[in-house]
Amino acid sequence: MLKRHLFHLVHTMLEKIAVWIPKPVKNILKTLGLDKILQLFYDKYDHELMFQKGWAREFTPNKDRVLDYWKKYRYLDDIEKICKIREDSKVLDVGCGVSTVLQFIKGKRFGIDPLADEYSKLYEYPEGVHVSKALGESIPFDTDYFDIVFCSNVLDHVTSPEKAINEILRVLKRDGYFVLTVEIFEEKMKRTAAHPHLLGKKEIYSLLEDRFETIFEKESPWIGMRNYVNGLNSWQNHELVLVLKKCKDPTCA
């Protein structure tokens, strides 16, 4: 509790100071690594909440830019056609965050996120998008419930990717579609507290093996929605975008 209290105290103080700091100065401080001081105080949920607080303010007036990102780098038009998303489709977004894809598609739309209660204080989700607090490793819906499940840049955030995949498999209907996007790495590197896992294509396909059929696969530059909204288009890594179909039997490949 003391650690969490210190995090909020320091973060609130820095937020107030940051309003008056010019952007070039902020970039210099980040280059010097001074922003990493906060990592002494926070866990992965603190880190994610801090990011989403800033992102909620930027996302709200820039939804068109985010939709453009989804179409250009995450192939949303292709995904909608492949998954046949209709008004009556039951769709889940695991780890939905503030800028969930549910805002840009049709269907009976549900999102889960361990910080959903906090996000509801930061952002008002559109009518028809139902977001609740839950972990990807314990999805609070019946077996064979959803036609489509999205998991967008979340698998490396969860505590157990294997358990999250098992739960997604469970709640998907037979022949349901799983839309997965993951930042992929070829070399090991140190990541932030919010990213306990570093995944490559080999590790991802190992998690999916014998349970899903790959319908669509693309790699795109991993720019990040927030960077894209702010006019930054550089990247170092790629993002793997997959549309997978739930296998009818455990022996499919």
Steps between C-alpha positions, in 0.01 A plus 500: 500500500786740582659435160172567320443817702850627417440429131180704490657781700805527273298453182245769595781742582680431171175531301448851638858597425489345151226740386753784511795317345554565125492188281870528395600501866280196565674316216842582649392373844374178340828458311690538827283225649363716780148375425615156617525622860127425536568132431632476854147563624258328265388157384366418154148621581630834625705534182202423277270737687753780471521444123124480452436819698703695248374299203133557589549876462670459161276226364167676552555775238698271267275198442520546123879467516472186712252348254743584222773316694276196537431494128854573384710298746258248651299420186159562652318496164640152423419380852136613478455313171670181616318488834167606344432746783128585503259679730416172676862381538616455858842662528744511792811716537742357759704773669292763325652812653355840415534496121341160443432383145139442610438869431563447129306182423146361508365231729401429858823632650665412829839596639692380804798659669642472854493882517150545357369676811780755479453550126130574545606804705731618222283436196135448408468199271248531214149363542492129425856432619487313832828497692557314827787424735662161438827328415574331169592191702147484646242622249155535666292363211355161415676242285435530124352848541679731254519507121815715498763578765756779460823515700698803384848567634403331827651151503838629620327692782316209665645293784457171312467508118421127500207537741369799305507302173325207672222731619459659158474155348238405757269798445522485119224321315583207279637652177536836681776746407786621715664828389843527661756779470834475681820702488772250402871495579796321346744580779469511877473844659392657827137617504286707733305378803183494289654244262605191696540295179707534185359290217622392159307323225624162622365557852167630369439207269601262777214642711254461211616157380232242413218721624459761229519509123679805358272679252691828464854605592674833451792684654485877522722769651437536872457875531242514777168682486607779733813567297298497179247748640790727596651487152782256575544226240835341588532142623754241609288185528208346317156393607356164403135516397316167488145390430458148637208263483417273790564141401210256499717230654829493695701352210466789252812683386 
